[in-house]
Amino acid sequence: MRLEPVAPGSRVHLPDAAAGPPPGVPPKADAVARVRKLGERIDELQDALYAEGRRALLVVLQGRDTSGKDGAVRRVFGPLDPLGIVITSFKVPTPLELAHDYLWRVHQAVPPKGTIGVFNRSHYEDVLVVRVHELVPEPVWRARYEQINQFEHILSENGVTILKFFLHISREEQRERLLARLEDPTKYWKFSAGDLGERERWDEYTAAYEEALERTSTAVAPWHVVPADRKYVRDLLVAQVVVDALERMAPQYPGPPDGLENFRATLR
Ligand code: ADP
């Protein structure tokens, strides 16, 4: 089974019911085995992408607290050669970052040619948390949808393939995951009191996500809504979209060096 991208211009609804496993998902053990296979395939394709050195893949991960962004990075991209992958987590902007336009720090983190880049949070925070907390006036964040589309268009015209994932969890699943952080001493560090405040703004975030996905799912940078209440479903769906995209990119190993036979003869 495969996740369809959000069609450009279509309406997006993110009810809690859509966070559960969709029909047709294989049993957990099969899904986990499949994720492992897909990981191996991503590794092969990444090797060719690195050797080719002309294009990059950018994977954007967004989702509420506990939606599994870190877990998806570990499970889907964990098997890759660290040389060919760049993972960037976007936190509250520093004073230096705030002194620039909001895309400044993002553009610097775009993966170089030959690599896969993963954004753990992204420029979308600038139309999500910024909107919900009214960190800038509405006309300022509202103008960003179009700015983001233009930015992503520029990247795509310069050899960056973009895939965006919204990891969709339900309110109940988030409650359980937050509670788990308070019941396991090895997870205390993951808990932040601020997460409860964000959780109280659940519906505001839903509205912000729905509009962001509606306005910024484009042919060159499509959004995918990942039903993420089950971790193995999340990993399987994300890994499959990544493999499909890399296969469409079809990275090619460079041909032999000029004078191949001479070099071989010398070394033999
Ligand atoms: P995690 O991504 O694991 O939750 P943190 O707990 O450090 O990591 O959370 C990062 C925080 O930074 C989030 O609350 C997020 O909303 C915030 N953040 C990221 N980008 C921005 C931004 N542009 N403006 C304001 N807050 C942001």
Boltz pocket constraint, residues with backbone or C-beta under 6 A from the ligand:
constraints:
  - pocket:
      binder: B
      contacts: [[A, 65], [A, 89], [A, 90], [A, 91], [A, 92], [A, 93], [A, 120], [A, 121], [A, 122], [A, 125], [A, 126], [A, 129], [A, 130], [A, 192]]
      max_distance: 6.0
